Amino acid sequence: MEVDFFLKQYDAGKRDFTLINLENVDLTEANLSDINLSGANLNKAILIEADLTQANLINTNLKEANLEGVNLAKAKLDKADLTGANLNNGNLIGVDLTEVILDNVSLHNTIMPNGLLYEEWILNQNSDSQFNSQFDSQFNSQNEVNNHVNLDKKNQDMDSELNQKMDYNFSINSRIDTLDYSENENNSIDLEVDEFNEMDEIDLEINHEDNITNTEENLNTSENWTIRNFYENLPQTQLLILAIGYFCFGMLLSVSNASIWGWLLTLTGSLFWLIYESFTWFVPVTAAIAVFFSLSLHPAIEIIALVTTSVFLISSILLGFGLQKSVQDTIFIGVANITFLLILFNGLFNYDRAVLFGLLPLPFAWIIALIFVGIGAMSWMSMSDTGFTNKHTIQTYLVVTGIGLLFGWLTESLF
């Protein structure tokens, strides 16, 4: 999106810019308080001294962004990715950083959530050990921010603790040797020290074994959770809506005798969000395009749709909105235009070209498919928040989309 157009929309009162693509944009000193940029792409964006107070930046991509001097007071940054970002001299008062990805982020002279400068906050991190352990695990390395226990790390920690204990005991023995006690007193002290050493070594061995056991149990529990609760943790309502939308598209493709390429475009289009998160809105559009080029529509519909979309595209470019934005907006306008033309030429309640056993007129099926797929396409966000990997999400989308298209085809082909 062009920066000027984006800022004009914000100044006009719009605050919801979910999934917007603002990669590499320059928003220096921009006033964007209370804005909703959840899921947006701000990779390598420049936001020097920008005002983002109380902004919604949940699941936002801010990799390598220049946020020097930015005001993020009370902003929501859950699962935001700030890998390699510059946050020097920033303001993070009231921000919850526990789920923020902060790998290789620069925080020099930044005001932390508790009001301390970053350098002071580091020195006082022991005052809030639980929070800092979570923060440091994310800040130091991404490998420490996972759901499984690093067994090798624990073994090293236990060995280090054992060495410290042995060094401490050696120090005690050295001090005892220098004291001038009687032989009986020395023997008594040595016996106590030996007992202390033996008990500490036994405790360390027991703790070491317990940690190994707990680690194995946690790993096994995680595997069992994936197998046992996979379906329970799916956003079932959203996926059902997605399946219904593709069921309608399947009927439309079937009734229009679409080619294999139309079916493949519709199926693979459900994964457009993998390219850019903002492309989630193009999931229903790709399916609509496949149906449009498969339907034998009235020639007037095709001519009017072609002319109006071409005029809109040329006008947008001439008005300075940029090629990328102009193409994106033209696609959306084109789909909306086709929807209107279908209703105008076909009639909203014309059952001559109806689907679903002749009960659902073509325009109704088109509208339902667009709305339901548009809503269901966002279910990947819920899956990501629940902890599903991209692999599981992709597999789920293909299965749900495939089932919807299959049943749509069966409904129109066999009945």
C-alpha positions in Angstrom: 0.0 0.0 0.0 1.2 3.5 -0.8 2.2 5.4 2.3 0.3 8.6 1.5 -2.9 6.7 0.9 -2.4 4.7 4.0 -1.9 7.8 6.1 -4.9 9.5 4.5 -7.1 6.6 5.5 -5.8 6.8 9.1 -6.4 10.5 9.2 -9.9 9.9 7.9 -10.6 7.8 11.0 -9.9 4.3 9.8 -8.0 2.2 12.4 -8.3 -1.4 11.3 -5.5 -2.3 8.9 -5.3 -6.0 9.7 -3.0 -8.0 7.4 -1.9 -4.9 5.5 1.4 -5.1 3.6 3.7 -2.2 4.5 7.1 -3.8 3.8 10.0 -1.3 3.5 7.7 1.7 3.9 8.9 4.9 5.6 6.6 6.0 8.4 9.1 8.2 10.2 7.4 10.3 13.0 4.0 9.0 11.9 1.2 9.3 14.5 -0.5 5.9 14.5 -1.8 5.6 18.0 -4.6 3.0 18.6 -4.1 1.5 15.1 -4.8 -2.2 14.5 -1.9 -3.7 12.5 -2.4 -7.3 13.7 -0.9 -9.8 11.2 0.5 -6.9 9.1 3.8 -7.2 7.2 6.1 -4.4 8.4 9.3 -6.2 7.4 12.2 -3.6 7.2 9.8 -0.8 7.7 11.1 2.6 9.0 9.2 3.8 12.0 11.7 6.2 13.6 10.1 8.2 16.5 6.6 7.0 15.3 3.7 7.1 17.8 2.3 3.6 18.2 0.8 3.9 21.7 -1.9 1.4 22.4 -1.5 -0.1 19.0 -2.5 -3.7 18.2 0.6 -5.4 16.8 -0.4 -9.0 17.6 1.3 -11.4 15.2 2.8 -8.5 13.3 6.0 -9.0 11.2 8.5 -6.3 12.3 11.7 -8.1 11.3 14.7 -5.8 10.8 12.4 -2.8 11.2 13.9 0.5 12.3 12.0 1.4 15.4 14.5 3.8 17.0 12.7 6.2 19.3 9.3 4.6 18.7 6.6 5.0 21.4 5.0 1.6 22.0 3.5 2.4 25.4 0.7 -0.1 26.2 0.8 -1.6 22.7 -0.2 -5.3 22.2 2.8 -7.2 20.9 1.7 -10.8 21.5 3.7 -13.1 19.1 5.0 -10.1 17.2 8.3 -10.9 15.4 11.0 -8.2 16.1 14.0 -10.3 14.9 16.9 -8.0 14.1 14.8 -4.8 14.8 16.3 -1.5 16.1 14.4 -0.5 19.2 17.1 1.9 20.6 15.7 4.8 22.6 12.2 3.3 22.4 9.4 3.3 24.9 7.9 -0.1 26.0 6.1 1.0 29.2 3.2 -1.3 29.9 4.0 -3.8 27.1 3.9 -7.5 27.8 7.0 -9.0 26.2 6.6 -12.6 27.3 5.5 -13.8 23.8 7.4 -11.4 21.7 10.2 -12.7 19.4 13.2 -10.5 20.2 16.1 -12.4 18.6 19.1 -10.0 17.9 17.0 -7.0 18.8 18.8 -3.7 19.8 17.4 -2.1 23.0 20.1 0.4 23.9 18.6 3.2 26.2 15.1 1.8 25.7 12.5 2.3 28.4 11.4 -1.2 29.5 7.8 -2.2 30.6 8.6 -1.4 34.3 9.9 2.1 33.5 13.7 1.3 33.8 16.1 1.8 31.0 17.2 -1.4 29.4 20.7 -1.2 30.9 19.2 -0.8 34.4 16.6 -3.4 33.8 19.3 -6.0 32.9 21.1 -5.2 36.2 17.9 -5.6 38.2 16.6 -8.6 36.3 16.9 -10.9 39.3 14.0 -8.9 41.0 11.6 -10.5 38.6 13.3 -13.9 37.7 10.2 -15.5 36.2 9.6 -12.7 33.7 13.3 -12.2 32.9 13.9 -15.9 32.3 11.1 -15.9 29.7 12.4 -12.7 28.2 16.1 -13.8 28.1 15.2 -17.2 26.6 13.6 -15.3 23.7 16.2 -12.6 23.5 19.3 -14.8 23.5 18.3 -17.5 21.0 15.2 -18.7 19.2 16.1 -22.3 20.0 15.4 -21.6 23.7 11.9 -20.5 22.9 10.2 -23.9 22.2 7.9 -26.2 24.0 10.4 -29.0 24.6 13.1 -29.1 27.2 16.7 -29.1 25.9 18.1 -32.2 27.6 21.7 -31.4 26.7 21.4 -28.0 28.2 20.1 -29.5 31.5 22.9 -32.0 31.6 25.5 -29.2 31.2 23.8 -27.2 33.9 23.8 -30.2 36.3 27.5 -30.8 35.5 28.3 -27.2 36.2 26.4 -27.3 39.5 28.3 -30.4 40.5 31.6 -28.8 39.7 30.7 -25.8 41.8 29.8 -28.0 44.7 33.1 -29.9 44.4 35.0 -26.6 44.2 33.1 -25.3 47.3 34.0 -28.5 49.2 37.6 -28.3 48.1 37.7 -24.8 49.5 36.3 -26.0 52.8 38.9 -28.8 53.0 41.7 -26.3 52.2 40.6 -24.0 55.0 40.3 -26.9 57.5 43.8 -28.0 56.7 45.2 -24.6 57.7 43.5 -24.5 61.1 45.4 -25.6 64.2 43.0 -28.0 65.8 43.7 -31.1 67.7 43.8 -34.5 66.0 40.4 -35.4 67.3 38.8 -32.2 66.2 40.4 -32.5 62.7 39.0 -36.0 62.4 35.6 -34.9 63.4 35.6 -32.0 60.9 36.8 -34.3 58.1 34.1 -36.8 58.8 31.4 -34.0 58.7 32.8 -32.7 55.4 32.9 -36.1 53.9 29.3 -36.7 54.9 28.4 -33.3 53.4 30.1 -34.2 50.2 28.5 -37.6 49.9 25.0 -36.2 50.6 25.5 -33.4 48.0 26.7 -35.8 45.4 23.8 -38.1 46.0 21.3 -35.2 45.8 22.8 -34.0 42.6 22.6 -37.5 41.1 19.0 -37.9 42.2 18.1 -34.5 40.8 20.0 -35.3 37.5 18.0 -38.5 37.1 14.7 -36.8 38.0 15.4 -34.1 35.4 16.1 -36.7 32.7 12.9 -38.5 33.6 10.8 -35.4 33.7 12.3 -34.3 30.3 11.4 -37.7 28.7 7.9 -37.5 30.2 7.4 -34.0 28.9 8.5 -35.0 25.4 6.2 -38.0 25.5 3.3 -35.9 26.7 3.9 -33.4 23.9 3.8 -36.2 21.3 0.7 -37.7 22.9 -0.9 -34.2 22.9 -0.3 -33.9 19.1 -1.9 -37.2 18.4 -4.7 -37.1 21.0 -5.8 -33.5 20.9 -5.1 -32.5 17.2 -8.8 -32.4 16.2 -9.9 -31.0 19.5 -7.7 -27.9 19.1 -8.7 -27.2 15.5 -10.9 -24.1 15.0 -13.7 -26.3 13.9 -16.3 -23.6 13.3 -14.0 -21.6 11.1 -12.9 -24.7 9.1 -16.6 -25.7 8.7 -17.4 -22.3 7.3 -14.4 -22.7 4.9 -15.6 -26.1 3.8 -19.1 -24.8 3.1 -17.6 -22.0 1.0 -15.6 -24.4 -1.1 -18.6 -26.7 -1.3 -20.4 -23.8 -3.1 -17.4 -23.1 -5.3 -17.2 -26.9 -6.1 -20.9 -26.8 -7.2 -20.2 -23.7 -9.4 -17.1 -25.3 -10.9 -19.0 -28.5 -11.6 -22.0 -26.9 -13.2 -19.7 -24.8 -15.4 -17.7 -27.9 -16.5 -14.4 -26.3 -15.3 -11.1 -27.6 -16.5 -8.6 -29.3 -14.3 -6.7 -26.0 -14.1 -9.7 -24.3 -12.6 -10.0 -26.9 -9.9 -6.3 -26.7 -9.2 -6.3 -22.9 -9.0 -9.2 -23.0 -6.5 -7.5 -25.7 -4.4 -4.0 -24.1 -4.3 -5.5 -20.6 -3.9 -6.5 -21.6 -0.3 -2.8 -21.4 0.6 -2.2 -17.8 -0.7 -1.7 -16.6 2.9 1.7 -18.5 2.8 3.1 -15.9 0.4 2.1 -12.9 2.5 -0.3 -12.9 5.4 -2.1 -10.0 3.8 -2.8 -12.2 0.8 -5.4 -14.0 3.0 -8.0 -11.8 1.4 -7.1 -13.2 -2.1 -8.1 -16.8 -1.1 -11.8 -16.3 -2.1 -10.7 -14.1 -5.0 -8.7 -16.8 -6.7 -11.6 -19.3 -6.5 -13.9 -16.6 -7.9 -11.6 -16.0 -10.8 -11.5 -19.8 -11.5 -15.3 -19.9 -11.6 -15.6 -16.8 -13.7 -13.4 -18.1 -16.5 -15.3 -21.5 -16.4 -18.8 -20.2 -16.4 -20.5 -19.6 -19.8 -21.8 -16.2 -18.9 -23.8 -13.8 -21.0 -21.4 -11.9 -23.4 -22.6 -8.6 -22.0 -21.4 -9.6 -18.5 -17.9 -10.4 -19.8 -17.6 -7.3 -21.9 -18.8 -4.9 -19.1 -16.6 -6.7 -16.5 -13.5 -6.4 -18.7 -14.1 -2.7 -19.6 -14.9 -1.5 -16.1 -12.0 -3.3 -14.5 -9.6 -2.0 -17.2 -10.8 1.5 -16.6 -10.4 1.2 -12.9 -6.9 -0.2 -13.2 -5.7 2.6 -15.6 -7.3 5.3 -13.4 -5.6 4.0 -10.3 -2.2 4.0 -11.9 -2.7 7.5 -13.3 -3.8 8.8 -9.9 -0.4 7.6 -8.5 -1.6 4.7 -6.3 1.2 2.5 -7.6 1.1 -0.6 -9.8 0.9 -3.2 -6.9 -1.9 -1.5 -5.1 -3.8 -0.7 -8.3 -3.7 -4.4 -9.4 -4.8 -5.6 -5.9 -7.7 -3.1 -5.8 -8.7 -3.8 -9.4 -9.0 -7.5 -8.6 -11.3 -6.9 -5.7 -13.4 -4.4 -7.7 -13.6 -6.8 -10.5 -15.0 -9.6 -8.3 -17.5 -7.2 -6.8 -18.4 -6.0 -10.3 -19.0 -9.6 -11.5 -21.2 -10.3 -8.5 -23.4 -7.2 -9.3 -23.6 -8.2 -13.0 -24.6 -11.8 -12.2 -27.5 -10.5 -10.1 -28.4 -7.9 -12.8 -28.4 -10.3 -15.8 -29.2 -13.6 -14.1 -31.6 -12.3 -11.6 -31.2 -13.0 -7.9 -34.0 -15.6 -7.8 -33.5 -17.1 -11.2 -33.7 -20.9 -10.8 -32.8 -21.6 -14.5 -29.2 -22.0 -13.5 -29.5 -23.1 -9.9 -27.2 -25.4 -8.0 -27.8 -27.7 -5.0 -30.6 -29.8 -6.6 -31.9 -26.6 -8.3 -32.7 -24.9 -5.0 -29.8 -22.3 -4.9 -29.7 -19.7 -7.7 -26.3 -19.0 -9.2 -25.8 -15.5 -7.7 -26.7 -16.7 -4.2 -24.2 -19.6 -4.5 -21.5 -17.1 -5.7 -22.1 -14.7 -2.8 -22.2 -17.4 -0.2 -19.0 -18.9 -1.5 -17.2 -15.6 -1.4 -18.3 -14.7 2.1 -17.8 -18.1 3.7 -14.4 -18.7 2.1 -13.4 -15.1 3.1 -14.3 -15.8 6.7 -12.9 -19.3 6.9 -9.6 -18.4 5.2 -8.5 -16.6 8.4 -8.6 -19.8 10.4 -4.9 -20.2 9.9 -4.4 -17.4 12.5 -6.3 -19.4 15.1 -4.3 -22.5 14.3 -1.1 -20.5 14.6 -2.1 -19.1 18.0 -3.0 -22.6 19.2 0.4 -23.9 18.3 -0.1 -25.7 15.0 2.9 -25.8 12.7 2.7 -24.5 9.1 2.9 -28.2 8.0 -0.2 -29.1 10.0 -2.0 -26.0 8.9 -1.3 -26.6 5.2 -2.4 -30.2 5.4 -5.6 -29.2 7.2 -6.4 -26.5 4.6 -5.9 -28.9 1.7 -8.0 -31.5 3.3 -10.9 -29.1 4.2 -10.7 -27.4 0.8 -10.5 -30.7 -1.0 -13.5 -32.2 0.9 -15.6 -29.1 0.2 -14.8 -29.1 -3.6 -15.3 -32.9 -3.7 -18.8 -32.8 -2.2 -19.7 -29.8 -4.4 -18.7 -31.8 -7.4 -20.6 -34.9 -6.2 -23.7 -32.9 -5.5 -23.9 -31.5 -9.1 -22.5 -34.5 -10.9 -24.3 -37.4 -9.3 -27.7 -35.9 -8.4 
